[in-house]
Amino acid sequence: MQKKCMLITGVSGLLGNNLAFCLKDAYDIVGVYHAHELKIDGIRMAGADLTSDADVHKLIKEFNPQVIIHCAAQTDVDICEEYPQEAKNINVLGTQNLIRNLNGSEAKLVYIHRSGL
């Protein structure tokens, strides 16, 4: 039986990395990173800028995931306060691009909300 494809954004962060590692035996994992490439045995990696609609479209088209766990975010409150537009682009526009590019797909999106932001 073929494993379902799961795309995990923010795989270079603590949550995304641990989810990928823990779920790699149950799913065909594609880890999405932006600036911090890494390697995890048994996991395919893809670099993408989630604020780019074209990058997100390419990800969805290329991997056709059944499940997406969206862990990518700017979580450092000080950086969010110092660079509010960049934080909004990462935290809002990136999420909107994922949702928009799933239009018509049966993929399930799991959105990780971090309180306090």
C-alpha positions as CSV (number, residue, x, y, z in Angstrom):
1,M,0.0,0.0,0.0
2,Q,1.4,3.4,-1.0
3,K,1.8,5.9,1.8
4,K,-0.1,9.2,1.6
5,C,2.0,12.3,0.8
6,M,2.3,14.8,3.6
7,L,3.9,18.2,3.1
8,I,5.2,19.9,6.2
9,T,6.1,23.5,6.0
10,G,8.7,25.0,8.3
11,V,10.6,21.7,8.5
12,S,13.7,23.5,9.6
13,G,12.0,24.7,12.7
14,L,11.7,22.7,15.9
15,L,8.0,21.7,15.5
16,G,8.2,20.9,11.7
17,N,11.4,19.0,12.2
18,N,10.1,16.8,15.0
19,L,6.8,16.1,13.2
20,A,8.7,15.1,10.0
21,F,10.9,12.7,12.0
22,C,8.0,11.2,14.0
23,L,5.7,10.8,10.9
24,K,8.2,9.6,8.3
25,D,7.3,5.9,8.7
26,A,3.6,6.5,8.3
27,Y,3.7,9.1,5.4
28,D,5.7,10.0,2.4
29,I,7.0,13.3,3.9
30,V,8.0,16.3,1.9
31,G,9.7,18.8,4.2
32,V,9.5,22.4,3.0
33,Y,12.2,24.9,4.1
34,H,12.9,28.4,3.1
35,A,16.4,29.5,4.1
36,H,17.8,26.7,6.3
37,E,18.2,23.5,4.2
38,L,18.6,20.3,6.1
39,K,18.6,16.6,5.6
40,I,16.6,14.0,7.4
41,D,17.0,10.4,6.3
42,G,13.8,9.1,4.6
43,I,12.4,12.6,4.0
44,R,12.3,14.5,0.7
45,M,13.1,18.2,1.0
46,A,11.9,21.1,-1.1
47,G,13.0,24.7,-0.8
48,A,10.3,27.3,-1.3
49,D,9.2,30.8,-0.4
50,L,5.7,30.5,0.9
51,T,5.1,34.2,0.3
52,S,5.5,33.5,-3.4
53,D,2.3,32.3,-5.0
54,A,4.3,30.7,-7.8
55,D,6.5,28.7,-5.4
56,V,3.5,27.4,-3.5
57,H,1.7,26.6,-6.8
58,K,4.7,24.6,-7.9
59,L,4.9,22.7,-4.5
60,I,1.3,21.7,-4.6
61,K,1.4,20.7,-8.3
62,E,4.7,18.8,-8.0
63,F,4.0,16.8,-4.9
64,N,0.1,16.7,-4.8
65,P,0.0,16.2,-1.1
66,Q,-3.0,14.6,0.7
67,V,-2.1,16.3,3.9
68,I,-0.3,19.6,4.6
69,I,0.9,20.6,8.1
70,H,1.6,24.3,8.0
71,C,4.3,25.0,10.7
72,A,6.1,27.8,8.9
73,A,5.9,31.1,10.7
74,Q,7.8,34.0,12.1
75,T,7.4,33.3,15.8
76,D,10.0,35.7,17.3
77,V,7.9,38.5,18.8
78,D,10.8,41.0,18.8
79,I,11.4,40.4,15.0
80,C,7.6,40.6,14.4
81,E,7.5,44.0,16.2
82,E,10.6,45.3,14.4
83,Y,9.6,44.1,11.0
84,P,5.8,43.9,11.0
85,Q,5.3,43.8,7.2
86,E,7.7,40.9,6.9
87,A,6.0,39.1,9.7
88,K,2.6,39.6,8.1
89,N,4.0,38.4,4.8
90,I,5.3,35.2,6.3
91,N,2.4,34.5,8.8
92,V,-0.5,35.7,6.7
93,L,0.4,35.8,3.0
94,G,2.2,32.4,3.2
95,T,-1.0,30.8,4.7
96,Q,-3.2,32.5,2.1
97,N,-1.0,31.2,-0.7
98,L,-1.4,27.7,0.6
99,I,-5.1,27.9,0.9
100,R,-5.5,29.6,-2.5
101,N,-3.4,26.9,-4.2
102,L,-5.4,24.1,-2.6
103,N,-8.6,25.3,-4.3
104,G,-10.2,22.2,-5.9
105,S,-7.8,19.8,-4.0
106,E,-9.0,17.2,-1.5
107,A,-5.9,17.8,0.6
108,K,-6.4,18.4,4.3
109,L,-4.6,21.5,5.7
110,V,-3.6,21.5,9.4
111,Y,-2.8,25.0,10.5
112,I,-0.6,25.4,13.6
113,H,-1.6,28.6,15.4
114,R,0.8,30.0,17.9
115,S,-0.9,32.1,20.6
116,G,0.6,35.3,21.6
117,L,1.3,36.6,18.1
